[in-house]
């Protein structure tokens, strides 16, 4: 059994699961693991760390480890991240070129979909990005696209692991093959999210996102969050 799993891992390649034609991030977000910790950032830069308790079409309820549940309306959310600020983003409401620049690093080339103003679509790995252009590897070629010619950019990333799976991924080393919750990742069969980072038809916001306070230190919620059971009370 172990030999079969190892062979499958070595021979498998990641599926191309693109969804650039659809940008319904909220519905996609409702399918992520609720047993993982995220950082929820509101438009007013209030940052709340916790797990998703419940979501509907208009809001998300967040369970904090040592505080009451908090409800944030969908329209008040700016960003949700899992782990690092750049590559960890799983939801973004703004159109930001700086968010594209921030997801690529020396040792990390994210999968992206770029749609140009002429309607051409490029799918591949983002190699480098600057304030004025980006370079990606698409269909075996290196493509240089200047910002003025970009219509939309979406970041394609696997759905986050649950808290227990993330711990196992960090601790088990070669024994990961014995943990069924890691098999989709080992076999490159995990599900993917498409996060729109930039859309030229929308106002651009490349301002730095700095939390007003530590998201894991619980305090009184800001004006755009509600400390209340889910769903929020009807006015």
N, C-alpha and C positions, 0 to 999 in steps of 0.2 A: 504493500500500500504506500509506504513512504517513498520507495523508489519511483512509483508511478507518479506521485505528486511532484517529486523533484524534477522528473523528466518533463512533466507538463509545464512547470514553472520555467524551465530553461528554454523550452521550445515555443512558448506562447509569446504573442506580441500584443500590445495594447489595442483594443478595438477603437476605431474612429467613430466615436459617438457624438457627432456634432449636432447642435440645435440652433444654429445662427439665425434661422428664419423665424424662430419664436423667442420672444424675450419675456415670457411670463415667469419671472424669477420668483415671485411670491409662491405660486403653486409648486414650483420646483423645490423651494425651500421647505415646504410643508412635508417633504419626503425625507429630510435629513434625520439623523439619529437624534432622539430626544435625550439619550443618555450620554451626551457630550457637553462639555463646558464651552460656552461661547462668550464673546464680548459684544454687547449690543450698544451701538453708539447712536444717540439721538441728534437731531439737527442742532440742538443747543450744546452739543459736546458733553452731555451727561452720558457716562459710560457705566454699564451694569454688567457684571459678570455672573453667569449662571446657566442653568439648563432650560431648554424649552419645555414648558408644562403643557401648553395647548396653543393652537393657532386656529384662527378662522380667517375669513376674507378681509377683516378689517384690523385685527390686532394680534399680538403675541403675548402670552403670559409667561413670565420667567420665574423659575424657582431658584432662590438663592440659598446657599448652604446654611446661613445663620440669620436669615432675615425673612420678612414676609414676602409673599409673592408680589411681583410687580407687573403691571400691564402697560404695554407701549402700543399706541396706535400705529398702524402701518405707515400712515402719512407722516409720522414724526420720526421714523427710523431713517438714519443716513447710511449706516453700514453695519454689517455683522461679520465678525471674524472668528476664525478657529486657529489659534496659535499665532504665528507671526502676522504683523499688520499687513504686509504686502501680499505674499503668496497665500496667506491664510484667509483672505476675504472669501465669503460665501454669498454675500448679498451687498449690493451697492445701488443707491438711489441716484447718485450724482453722475454727471459726465465729466470725467477728469483725466486729462492726459498724464498728469503726474502719477496717477494710480497705475498707469501702464508702465511707466519708468520704474516704479517701485517694486513691481512683481518679478523683474528679471534680475538675476545676480550672477556672479562669477561661476558658481557651481550649480545654478538652477536656470533652466531654460523652459519656461512654461508653454503649454499648448495654447494657442490663440486662434481666433478666426478674425480676419480683417476684411471688411467690405470697403472698396474704394468708391469715390464719388462717381466713377463711371459704371459701377455695378459689378466690377470684378471681385471675386472672392478668393482669398488666400487662406489656406489652413496649414498650420505647421508650428514649429517651435520658435519662440521669440529669442533671438540671439542677443540683440542689443537694442536699447531705446534711448533716445535723447529728447531734448525739448522740441526738436524740429523734425525728427524722422525715426524710423524703426527698421531693423533688419531681421528677417525671419527666414528659416529654412522651410520651403514649401515644395512638395513634390520633387524632392531631390535637387532643388535649385535654391540659390540665395537671392532673396528678393528685398530690395530697398524701397521703402514706401515713405514719402515725405508726408508730414502731418496735413498739409493743405489738400492732399489727395485722399485723405481717409474720411470715410463716412461713419463707420462704426467698428469698434473693437470689442470682442467678447473673449473672456478668459475661460478656458475649459479645464476643470479640475475635478478629481474624484470627490465624491461625497465624503465628509469627515467620518472617521471611525468613532465608535462609541468609546466611552471612557475606559472600559475594561479592555477593549480591543487595542486602544492606543497604548495602554500600559503593557499588554502582552507584546505588542510590536516593538516596544523599547527594550523589554527585558529578556525575551525568549531566544534571541539570536537564531541559531540554526534549528532550534526546536519549534519555530513558528509553524512548521508543517503539522504539528500535533494539535493546533488550536483551530477549530472549524471556523471561528469568526474571522480569521485572517485569510482563509482560503480564497475568497474573491479577490483580495489584493494580490496574493501570491500568484494567482492564475491570470491576473490582469482582466478580471471579469467584473470589476466594481462598476457601479453606476456613476455617472458624471453630472456635474452642474455646469451651466453656461451663465456666466456673470457678465453683464454688459458693463464695461468700464468707461467707454467713451462713445458719444454720439454727437456728431457735428451739428445735428438739428436742434440740440438742446443747449442752454446756456452752460458754458464751461465753468467748473469750480475746481481749481487745482490748489486750493488753500490747504495748509497742513492740518491734519486732524490730531488735535491734542486734547486728551481727556481733562475735564475739570478736576477730576480726582481719581484715585486708584479704583478701578472697576471692581476689585475684590474686597475693598473696604466698604462695608455697607453703611450708608448714611441716609438722611431724608431724601426722597426722590425729588428731582427737579420738576419744573412746571409742565414738562411734556411727558411725564410718566405718572402712573397712578399706582399707589400702594393699596391694593385691594384684591379680593378674590376674583377669579375669572368666572364669567365675563364681567366687564366693568358695569357699574350700575347705570341704568337708563336715566338721563336727565329729566 
